[in-house]
Amino acid sequence: MKVAVLEVGHWHAPLARIGLERAGAEVVAVSARDPAAAQPWVERFGARAHRDAAGLLAAERPDFVFVFDRHRDLAATARAVLERGIACSIEKPGGMDAAEVAGLVERRDRRGVFASVPFVNRLGPLVGELRRRALPPPIHAAFVDIAGSPRRYPAMGCDWMLDPALAGGGCLINLGVHFIDLFAFMTGRPARLVGATLSRAVHRGPMEDHARLLLDNDAGGSALVEVGYCHPDDDDRHQAYSVNGRGWLAAAADDVCRLARGTERESFACPLDAAPLYADYVEATLRAAARGGPPVARLEDLLAVMTIVDAAYAAGAAAA
């Protein structure tokens, strides 16, 4: 399978590269607005480098494409891949809003293309361990992910993440999408937005640096999603998850999950850092595409998430 990677200047692309290396993938071409971002891929894989995604797609015939891009350009880039009938992975959020993602669903259906979304927390140890223990689905959940300041992104060559016109939003559209999806995935029920609060009070920038969402579903479940760019150390983050169902409660923090089932107690290792999961996602996605299996997450799942994101932005204007 010949693989291409579009816009490898995105900060998630190096995480995907680890998975491509582990899978022994044949990466034939990459694109990058900044030629320096393409150089590691040229050196590692012998990939041909293109200055933009359009040039790569015009010149190459890959079997599979990993689509990264600025959020403003992401939907257009993904549409070009889908229109060519090429199997792909499309980085979240898939576009600036739910309408752009809906357009991707339509094009995928029209061409009958395999398309996956890297909601990588679905592959995390919390989900895996709870499933291994055959626990019933959770009913309530709380997910907290407080990362470092947005100044991390210019340091990674992604200064566009600080521009609302290019990024579409702040921590909600970037971090929050993972946990909206995780609640729906773990419960097996579509999530709905109950309320949202957004704030720019920490960094006073043009986009929210803290967001809280309250979700529910039609089974009486609920979730609190709290994300932010508020950690004082840009190389660190605070994460804590809590989920519970009938007869059990799991609370994870500091890479350990403590599980209570009735009067029983146990602990197990549970790293919450999602970065290593991107490599697992790449390997799982290439296997699924090659064997005709289902994607890790579908574009419909992304559409459901972005519908909630749109509603949250409409409901919770960021306070300075």
Secondary structure, DSSP 4 states (H G I P E B T S, - for coil): -EEEEE-TTSTTHHHHHHHHHHHT-EEEEEE-SSHHHHHHHHHHH-PEEESSHHHHHHH---SEEEE---HHHHHHHHHHHHHTT-EEEE-TT-SSSHHHHHHHHHHHHHHT--EE---GGGGSHHHHHHHHTTPPPPSEEEEEEE---TTHHHHTT-GGGG-HHHHSSSHIIIIIHHHHHHHHHHHTS--EEEEEEEE-TTT--SS-SEEEEEEE-TTS-EEEEEEES--SSTT--EEEEEEEETTEEEEEETTEEEEEETTEEEEEE-----TTHHHHHHHHHHHHHHHT---SS-HHHHHHHHHHHHHHHHH-PPB-
